[in-house]
Amino acid sequence: MFYQNALIIRENDQNANDDSLYKQLINIGYHSSQVVTVAKSAYQQEDPNNYEVILFVTENLELAGPFVLHLSTELPDHPLIIITATASADSILPPGADDWLLKSWVEPLLLKKTLYLTIERKKNSCNYTRIFRENPSPMYIYEKETYQFLEANTSALRQYGYDRNEFLQLTAKDIRPVTELDAFYKINDELPPTYSNAGIWHHTRKNGETFYVHIYTHQILFAGKRCKLVTAINIDGNVKAENVLKEKAREKENILESITDGFFTVNKNWEFTYINKEFERILKRNREDLLGKNLWDIFPESLTLEFFTQYHKAMDEHVSVHFEEFDHTIARWLAVNAYPTESGLAIYFVDITDQKNYQQKIESQNKQFKEIAWVQAHQIRGPVSNLLGLVDLFNIKQPSDPDNLELLARVRHTAIQMDESIKDIVYLTRKLESES
């Protein structure tokens, strides 16, 4: 039945002459050469691969915990049974041990049955243990009430930077920043016993480095205690990359919120996806009322204006467009630039009403300047030419010449024409001054 050796480890040498356990093992089928007895201080000299079971003989079950944990850490695949002289009614199996017996219970039938069941149970559990231990995802087990670590797989040890002995001396509180402890206590109590997504947390490595992990938990019974089986996925790179993108998005949003252009984006379904505050000011609309809504449903009057034609051109032909249009809903002129994007359109616009009004005023003044120039060129130049001609005809040598009287009458008439033209120029000039 028993094909390999059994190793008896004695806690001390006080009972070195007590060979009762050795004799019982012989009685149940072990050969004398298959049973080896060593002191606790010398067990490391033995090759563990030679033994199918380890029996640790101690005087007190409760005091055996540290050594049992150490032994199970070094030899996790070996069945470990504690043979103790004393144990209280509420004694709990130390972490790492597979079973225990009082010395007074050790008789052939019970011992044989205990060995057989422990060895078989260990073989079966080793398969599950190997799945846990070799799982590429960092996993550990801690007691729910005390937070004490009871087990950790290779990936977890590598992630946190501890060896197994070091890690199992810690509690779940020791791998997280102090600032998150209150939240940890709360979620430890509130999470359901079933599989739970505990969210994203900060954890701390042995070297003090803090990193992001995504935690998944499940309550289990381990070593007779209520425990949490935890999977701690390192998402530090992803979270930091997301934070960089968020920061860049915030910077971009700050820029868009600070520019003097109205700005908005729409997706390919013409739904608003972003609106800056200048858009709100110019169009007198609240962004919360518009985001996610269809542009043409919100502004149906734009269907008959250049907005509809030009935006569709930019979207359909994937080209940039620039145009000016008068928006009757706000009675303002807008200069618009629309650019195609992968998701739709990005549109900038500015209120150019003041520029338009100024331009119209300049055009009106230019028209009046032309009128003044025409008056000067035609209504004054003609009379001046006439006046000069009449002056040449005046008989200066004989002022009493009857023809001079007719010439003076014509000069007077020409002067009156010039006076009327000058009045027109004065009127147009004053009109320009009042409009400016």
QUIPE-V199335 format. One line per field, one symbol per residue. phi: phi as a letter, one per 30 degrees, with the letter a starting at -180 (. if undefined). A space follows every 50 residues. Layout:
phi = ???
//
This chain:
phi = .cccdcccccdbcdcdddcddedddddckddedccbcbdedcdddcdddd bcaccccbdbddddeeddddddddbdccdbccccdbaddcdcddejdcab bdedddbedddddddddddddddddddddddddcddddbbbbdddciddc aacddddddcicdddddddccdddcbdedcddddeddddcddddebcdjc bcbbdedjdcbdbccbbadbcbhibdbcccccddcedddddddddddddd dddddddcddddbabbddcicdcabcddedddchbddddceicdedddbd dddccdedddddddddchbdbbabaccddchbdbcbbcbdbdclbcbcbb dceddddddddddddddddddddddddcdcdddddddddddddddddbed eedddddddddddddddddddddddddddddddddd
//
